């Protein structure tokens, strides 16, 4: 079966795979191809590997074998991830996976101050959603938009709307004044960059120019109170994204890595 699936790669010179080798069946397919593989770690895969979820049992044995024996070329989405991988004896170059939507200009803030947040069903605590809902309860005058979940399992609050997976992301950003993102583990959120690029405010548990740093409820509440009266876009954040994050620059870095991989084989 794995040979049949792997045959679709037979005309490839190399394989670029987004994600660390944490899916045992994918690792077997890629192993059967006998092609050089560039594995691009993005965040959740590093966490899964580090906490043992991806390395337990016979499936974990395959994942470990793929990581340390079968695959030879690694890329990480951020310097922080590269450092985590280094602690696990995995050497990775840094290439950021940047979304096209970071190429935007600051926009006027909405008339009503509105907070955007995101979490998946069953992962509210991981994404800091419990903190967001506590803020919503204590600040009924502030509108909150939650995407990623429809909130069926949550208490109904008059100032909170759950949108699930929203198709029109541009509209979502236009309606939002600020983003609160407090995950337990993160590389660098695309949503953070996209909101900053549009001049929105961001409360984030990673220290980053243009963002307001907060790690817990008290800090998040203080940060939110700090920006509630803002009427002008966050130009500092927008300038930072435009200056520091270039899709073309990251594409060139990845292209160089791929050329080096092929040169190693010649």
C-alpha positions in Angstrom: 0.0 0.0 0.0 2.7 2.5 1.0 4.6 1.7 -2.2 1.5 2.4 -4.3 1.0 5.8 -2.5 4.7 6.6 -2.8 4.6 6.0 -6.6 3.0 9.4 -7.0 6.3 11.0 -6.1 8.4 9.0 -8.6 8.9 12.0 -10.9 10.0 14.3 -8.1 13.7 15.1 -7.5 12.9 16.0 -3.8 10.0 16.4 -1.5 9.2 19.5 0.5 6.9 18.6 3.4 5.2 21.1 5.7 5.3 19.6 9.2 7.7 17.6 11.3 7.8 13.8 11.0 5.0 13.2 13.5 2.6 11.2 11.3 3.8 7.6 11.2 2.0 6.6 8.0 3.2 9.7 6.1 6.8 8.9 7.3 6.5 5.4 5.8 5.2 6.7 2.5 8.0 9.3 2.3 10.6 6.7 3.3 9.5 4.4 0.5 10.0 7.2 -2.1 13.7 7.2 -1.4 13.7 10.9 -2.2 15.5 13.7 -0.3 13.0 15.4 2.0 12.9 18.9 3.4 10.7 18.8 6.5 9.3 22.2 7.6 8.4 22.3 11.3 5.6 24.7 12.1 4.8 24.6 15.8 2.3 22.0 16.9 4.5 19.3 15.5 7.4 20.5 17.7 5.1 20.4 20.8 3.8 17.0 19.9 7.3 15.6 19.6 8.6 17.4 22.7 5.8 16.3 25.0 6.0 12.6 23.9 2.6 12.5 22.1 4.3 11.8 18.8 7.0 9.5 20.1 5.0 7.0 22.2 4.5 3.3 21.2 5.3 1.7 17.8 4.0 4.7 15.9 6.3 6.9 17.9 9.2 4.6 17.1 8.5 5.2 13.4 8.4 8.9 14.0 11.7 8.9 15.8 13.3 6.7 13.2 12.1 9.1 10.5 13.3 12.2 12.4 16.8 10.9 13.3 17.6 8.4 10.5 15.4 8.8 7.4 15.0 12.5 7.0 18.1 14.8 6.8 17.0 18.3 6.0 15.0 20.4 8.5 13.5 23.9 8.5 11.7 25.7 11.3 9.1 28.4 11.1 10.8 30.6 13.7 14.0 31.0 15.7 12.2 29.9 18.8 11.2 26.6 17.2 14.7 26.1 15.9 16.0 26.4 19.5 13.4 23.9 20.7 14.5 21.5 18.0 18.1 22.0 18.8 17.4 20.9 22.4 16.1 17.6 20.8 19.3 17.2 18.7 17.6 18.4 15.5 19.3 21.1 13.5 17.0 23.3 11.5 17.4 26.4 9.4 14.8 29.2 9.9 12.4 30.0 7.1 9.1 31.7 8.0 5.9 30.5 6.4 4.3 33.9 5.7 0.7 34.4 4.5 -0.1 36.6 1.5 -2.5 38.6 3.7 0.4 40.3 5.5 0.8 42.5 2.5 -1.7 45.0 3.6 -2.0 48.6 4.7 -3.3 50.1 8.0 -7.1 50.6 8.0 -9.4 52.8 10.2 -10.5 51.1 13.4 -14.2 50.1 13.6 -16.5 52.5 15.4 -17.2 50.0 18.2 -14.2 48.6 19.9 -14.2 44.9 19.1 -11.9 42.1 20.3 -11.1 39.1 18.1 -9.9 35.8 19.4 -9.5 32.2 18.1 -9.7 28.7 19.4 -10.8 25.3 18.3 -13.4 23.1 19.8 -12.0 21.3 22.8 -8.9 23.5 22.8 -10.2 26.6 24.5 -7.8 26.3 27.4 -4.8 25.7 25.1 -5.5 29.0 23.3 -6.3 31.0 26.4 -10.0 31.1 25.6 -10.9 30.9 29.3 -9.1 34.2 29.9 -10.9 35.8 26.9 -14.3 34.8 28.1 -13.6 36.0 31.6 -12.7 39.4 30.1 -15.9 39.4 28.1 -17.9 38.7 31.3 -16.2 41.6 33.2 -16.4 44.0 30.2 -20.0 43.7 28.8 -19.6 47.0 27.0 -16.9 45.5 24.8 -17.8 43.3 21.8 -16.0 40.0 21.3 -15.8 37.9 18.1 -14.6 34.3 18.4 -13.6 32.3 15.3 -12.6 28.7 15.0 -15.5 27.5 17.2 -19.3 28.0 17.1 -19.3 28.1 20.9 -22.0 25.4 21.3 -20.3 24.2 24.6 -20.0 27.8 26.0 -22.1 30.0 28.2 -24.1 32.5 26.2 -22.9 36.0 26.6 -24.7 39.0 24.9 -21.4 40.6 23.9 -19.8 37.5 22.4 -20.4 36.1 18.9 -19.0 32.8 17.7 -18.4 32.6 14.0 -16.8 29.2 13.6 -14.5 29.1 10.6 -15.2 32.4 8.9 -14.7 32.5 5.1 -14.3 36.2 4.7 -11.2 36.9 6.8 -10.7 40.4 5.5 -14.2 41.3 6.8 -13.3 39.7 10.1 -10.2 41.9 10.5 -12.0 45.0 9.3 -14.6 44.5 12.1 -11.9 44.0 14.8 -10.0 46.5 16.8 -7.7 44.1 18.6 -6.6 40.5 18.8 -6.1 38.5 22.0 -3.9 35.5 21.5 -2.5 33.6 24.5 -1.7 30.0 23.5 0.3 27.6 25.5 2.7 27.1 22.6 3.2 29.1 19.4 5.6 29.7 16.6 4.4 33.0 15.1 0.7 33.3 14.5 -0.3 34.3 10.9 -3.3 36.0 12.5 -1.0 38.2 14.6 0.9 39.4 11.6 -2.2 39.9 9.5 -3.9 42.0 12.2 -0.7 44.1 12.8 -0.3 44.7 9.1 -3.8 46.3 9.1 -3.0 48.5 12.1 -4.9 46.5 14.6 -3.8 46.1 18.2 -2.5 42.7 19.5 -2.3 41.3 23.0 0.1 38.4 22.8 2.0 36.2 25.1 5.2 36.5 23.0 7.3 39.6 23.3 7.1 41.2 19.9 7.4 44.8 18.6 4.0 46.4 18.0 2.3 43.9 20.4 1.2 44.3 24.0 2.7 41.5 26.1 0.4 39.6 28.5 0.8 36.1 30.0 -2.3 35.8 32.3 -5.7 37.3 33.0 -4.5 40.2 35.1 -2.0 41.3 32.4 -4.5 40.8 29.6 -7.1 42.9 31.4 -4.7 45.7 32.0 -3.5 45.6 28.4 -7.1 45.6 27.1 -8.0 48.6 29.3 -4.9 50.3 28.0 -6.1 50.2 24.4 -9.9 50.5 24.8 -9.9 54.2 24.0 -7.6 54.0 21.0 -9.1 55.7 17.9 -6.1 55.5 15.6 -4.6 52.4 14.0 -1.5 50.7 15.5 0.9 52.1 13.0 3.9 50.8 15.0 2.8 47.3 14.5 2.0 47.8 10.8 5.4 49.3 10.2 7.1 46.5 12.0 5.5 43.8 9.8 6.2 45.7 6.6 9.9 46.1 7.5 10.7 42.7 9.0 8.5 40.2 7.2 9.0 39.7 3.5 7.4 36.8 1.6 10.0 37.2 -1.2 12.9 37.1 1.2 11.7 34.0 2.9 11.0 32.3 -0.5 14.5 33.0 -1.6 15.9 31.5 1.6 13.8 28.3 1.0 14.9 28.2 -2.6 18.6 28.3 -1.5 18.0 25.5 0.9 16.4 23.3 -1.7 19.3 24.0 -4.1 21.8 23.0 -1.4 19.9 19.8 -0.9 20.1 18.9 -4.6 23.8 19.9 -4.7 24.5 17.5 -1.8 23.1 14.7 -3.9 25.1 15.5 -7.1 
